Amino acid sequence: MDISILQIKQLRAQTGSGFMECKKALQKANGNIENAVDYLRTLGICIADRNISHHANCGRIFLYQDKNLGVLLELNSETDFVANNDEFKIFGQKIVDYIGTKKLFNLQDIRDFFNSQNIALIAKVRENIIIRRIKYLIGSVTNSYLHLGKIGVVVTGKILSDMNDYKYQCFKHVAMHIASSRPLFLFEKDIPQDILDRETQVQQSIANKTGKNSYVLKSIVNGRLKKFINNITLVHQKFIMDPKITVGDFLNKNSISIQDFIYFKVGESL
């Protein structure tokens, strides 16, 4: 199968592997990028296991939050120079505050409503500005964290006993953890089976190269799969503020539960 230079560049950007390794992997995978990544991982030459965003978008994340509602907005620009401009910041905050106070969450409706203001700002800064995405959560308890305008997190959940300010702040601590550790799922049960199957196959291929017997191989694969699950689920991750415990331990200790979370990072793939 003919492999294009563009495909090879894409795989190199995603994995950090060499040109010839990427070409061979793509040939083995019949041009499928995901399968090529898995092939490189089994060879132990894939530098980055997780896909790094291909988007080079600049911009900022904006936040609206009240007791029960949290809204994240990504507003994009072409350069960080414009993203750090005061008029850009004011415009983004104006949009997200409007969304939150009016409870209007349809992206196209928001784009239409702010279209004339958006065009005016584009004309002024001479860069394209896009209202890229909106996401919100509603819950009994809502808290959030915004990191330097580049990462935004909203968490919702419940306080199971004795509501107080400290327990409310615990939700912010969890949001800070999510901003730092980027879990993909809340619980193990939330992980799609195809993701678990794919990881099992990758780890099985790696383990097979050790030449161990089937009993040992099964133990190796199960151990690595458990580590994979712990790395991508919020409740099993080591808590950044106390690495001796998991996030699940922290929640249980303070009698709170997390029901959902959203995470935005500027320029990440949708």
C-alpha positions in Angstrom: 0.0 0.0 0.0 1.3 3.5 -0.9 1.7 5.7 2.2 1.8 9.4 1.8 4.3 11.8 3.3 1.3 13.6 5.0 0.3 10.3 6.8 3.9 9.8 7.9 4.2 13.3 9.2 0.9 12.9 11.1 2.1 9.7 12.8 5.5 11.3 13.6 3.8 14.3 15.2 1.5 12.0 17.2 4.2 9.5 18.4 7.6 11.0 18.1 8.9 8.0 16.3 11.3 8.0 13.3 10.4 8.5 9.7 11.0 4.9 8.6 9.4 3.4 11.7 6.3 5.4 11.0 6.3 4.4 7.3 6.6 0.7 8.2 3.9 1.0 10.9 1.5 2.6 8.4 2.2 -0.1 5.8 1.5 -2.8 8.5 -1.7 -1.0 9.5 -2.9 -0.4 5.9 -2.8 3.4 6.5 -4.8 3.3 9.7 -3.3 5.8 12.1 -4.7 4.3 15.3 -3.5 0.8 14.4 -0.1 2.2 13.4 0.2 3.8 16.9 -0.6 0.5 18.5 2.0 -1.3 16.3 4.7 1.2 17.3 3.7 0.8 21.0 4.2 -3.0 20.7 7.7 -2.3 19.4 8.4 0.0 22.3 9.4 2.9 20.1 6.3 5.1 20.5 7.4 8.0 22.6 3.9 9.4 23.3 1.2 6.9 24.1 -1.5 9.5 24.2 -2.5 11.5 21.2 -1.2 15.1 21.4 -3.6 17.5 19.8 -2.9 18.4 16.2 -4.7 21.7 16.6 -2.5 24.8 16.9 -5.4 27.0 17.9 -4.7 29.8 20.3 -7.2 31.4 22.6 -8.6 31.3 26.1 -11.1 29.3 28.2 -13.8 31.4 30.0 -15.8 30.3 33.0 -19.3 31.1 34.4 -20.2 29.5 37.7 -23.0 29.8 40.3 -24.0 27.4 43.0 -25.6 24.8 40.7 -24.3 25.7 37.2 -20.9 25.8 35.6 -20.2 26.8 32.0 -17.0 26.6 30.0 -16.4 28.5 26.8 -13.5 28.3 24.4 -12.8 31.4 22.3 -10.1 31.0 19.7 -7.7 33.4 18.1 -4.8 33.0 15.7 -2.1 34.1 18.2 -1.5 34.3 21.9 -0.9 38.0 21.5 -4.5 38.6 20.6 -5.7 36.0 23.2 -4.0 38.1 25.9 -5.6 41.3 24.6 -8.0 42.9 27.1 -10.7 43.3 24.5 -10.5 39.6 23.7 -10.8 38.7 27.4 -13.7 41.1 27.9 -15.5 39.7 24.9 -15.1 36.1 26.0 -16.3 36.8 29.5 -19.2 38.7 28.2 -20.3 35.7 26.1 -19.9 33.1 28.9 -21.7 35.4 31.4 -24.6 35.8 28.9 -24.8 32.0 28.5 -24.8 31.4 32.2 -27.3 34.0 33.2 -29.7 33.4 30.3 -29.3 29.6 30.4 -28.8 29.5 26.7 -26.5 26.7 25.7 -26.9 26.3 21.9 -23.6 27.1 20.2 -25.0 28.3 17.0 -27.6 30.5 18.7 -24.7 32.1 20.7 -22.6 32.6 17.6 -25.6 34.2 15.8 -26.3 36.5 18.8 -22.7 37.7 19.1 -22.0 37.7 15.4 -21.8 41.5 14.8 -19.6 42.0 17.9 -17.4 39.1 16.8 -17.0 40.7 13.4 -16.2 44.1 14.9 -13.5 42.6 17.0 -12.0 40.6 14.1 -11.8 43.9 12.1 -10.0 45.6 15.0 -7.4 42.9 15.9 -7.1 41.6 12.3 -7.2 38.0 13.3 -10.0 35.4 13.0 -11.9 34.9 16.2 -14.1 31.8 16.7 -16.5 30.9 19.4 -15.4 27.3 19.3 -17.4 25.4 21.9 -19.6 25.6 24.9 -20.3 22.9 27.6 -22.1 23.1 30.9 -23.0 21.1 34.0 -25.9 21.5 36.4 -25.8 19.7 39.8 -26.6 19.9 43.4 -23.2 21.3 44.1 -21.0 22.8 41.4 -17.5 24.2 41.7 -14.7 24.9 39.2 -11.1 25.8 38.5 -9.6 27.9 35.7 -5.8 27.7 35.2 -4.2 30.7 33.5 -7.1 31.0 31.0 -5.8 27.8 29.2 -7.5 25.0 31.1 -11.0 25.0 32.6 -12.7 22.4 34.8 -16.2 22.2 36.2 -17.3 19.5 38.6 -20.7 18.6 40.0 -21.7 16.3 42.8 -23.3 15.9 46.2 -22.3 16.5 49.8 -23.5 13.4 51.6 -23.5 14.9 55.1 -23.2 18.2 56.9 -22.8 20.9 54.2 -20.1 23.4 55.1 -17.6 25.7 53.4 -14.7 23.3 53.6 -16.6 20.5 51.9 -17.7 22.9 49.2 -14.0 23.8 48.7 -13.2 20.1 48.4 -15.0 20.2 45.0 -12.5 23.0 43.9 -9.6 20.8 45.0 -10.9 18.0 42.9 -11.3 20.4 39.9 -7.7 21.4 40.4 -6.7 17.8 40.4 -8.5 17.2 37.1 -6.8 20.2 35.6 -3.5 18.7 36.5 -4.0 15.0 35.9 -6.6 15.0 33.1 -8.6 11.9 33.8 -10.7 10.7 30.9 -13.4 9.0 32.9 -15.0 9.2 36.3 -15.3 5.5 37.1 -14.0 2.3 35.6 -17.5 1.4 34.4 -17.5 4.5 32.2 -14.6 3.3 30.1 -16.0 1.9 26.7 -15.2 -1.8 26.2 -13.5 -1.1 22.9 -10.9 1.0 24.7 -10.2 -1.8 27.2 -10.0 -4.4 24.5 -7.6 -2.3 22.5 -5.3 -1.7 25.5 -5.5 -5.4 26.4 -4.3 -6.3 22.9 -1.4 -3.9 23.0 -0.3 -5.1 26.4 -0.7 -8.7 25.3 1.6 -8.1 22.3 4.2 -6.4 24.5 4.0 -9.1 27.1 4.4 -11.9 24.5 7.8 -10.6 23.7 9.1 -11.5 27.2 8.8 -15.3 26.5 7.2 -16.0 29.8 4.7 -18.8 30.3 0.9 -18.2 29.8 0.2 -17.9 33.6 2.9 -15.2 34.0 1.8 -13.4 30.8 -1.8 -13.2 32.1 -0.6 -11.7 35.4 1.6 -9.2 33.5 -1.3 -8.1 31.2 -3.8 -7.8 34.1 -1.4 -5.7 36.1 -0.7 -3.4 33.2 -4.4 -3.1 32.4 -5.2 -2.2 36.0 -2.5 0.5 35.9 -4.0 1.8 32.6 -7.5 2.0 34.2 -6.1 3.7 37.3 -4.4 6.3 35.2 -7.5 7.4 33.2 -10.2 7.2 35.9 -10.7 10.1 38.3 -11.5 8.1 41.5 -8.4 5.8 41.0 -5.8 8.5 40.4 -3.4 9.5 43.1 -4.7 12.8 44.5 -2.3 15.6 43.6 -2.7 17.3 47.0 -1.9 14.1 48.9 -0.3 11.4 46.7 -0.6 8.8 49.5 -4.3 8.5 48.8 -6.5 8.3 45.7 -9.2 10.8 44.7 -11.8 8.2 45.7 -10.2 8.1 49.2 -10.4 11.9 49.4 -14.1 11.9 48.4 -15.0 9.2 50.9 -13.0 10.8 53.7 -15.0 14.1 53.3 -18.4 12.4 52.6 -18.8 13.9 49.1 -19.4 12.4 45.7 -18.6 13.6 42.2 -21.3 12.9 39.6 -19.7 14.5 36.5 -16.9 16.8 35.3 -16.0 18.7 32.1 -12.5 19.6 31.1 -11.4 22.2 28.4 -7.9 22.9 27.2 -7.3 25.5 24.6 -6.7 24.0 21.2 -7.3 20.3 22.1 -9.2 18.1 19.7 -12.9 17.9 20.1 
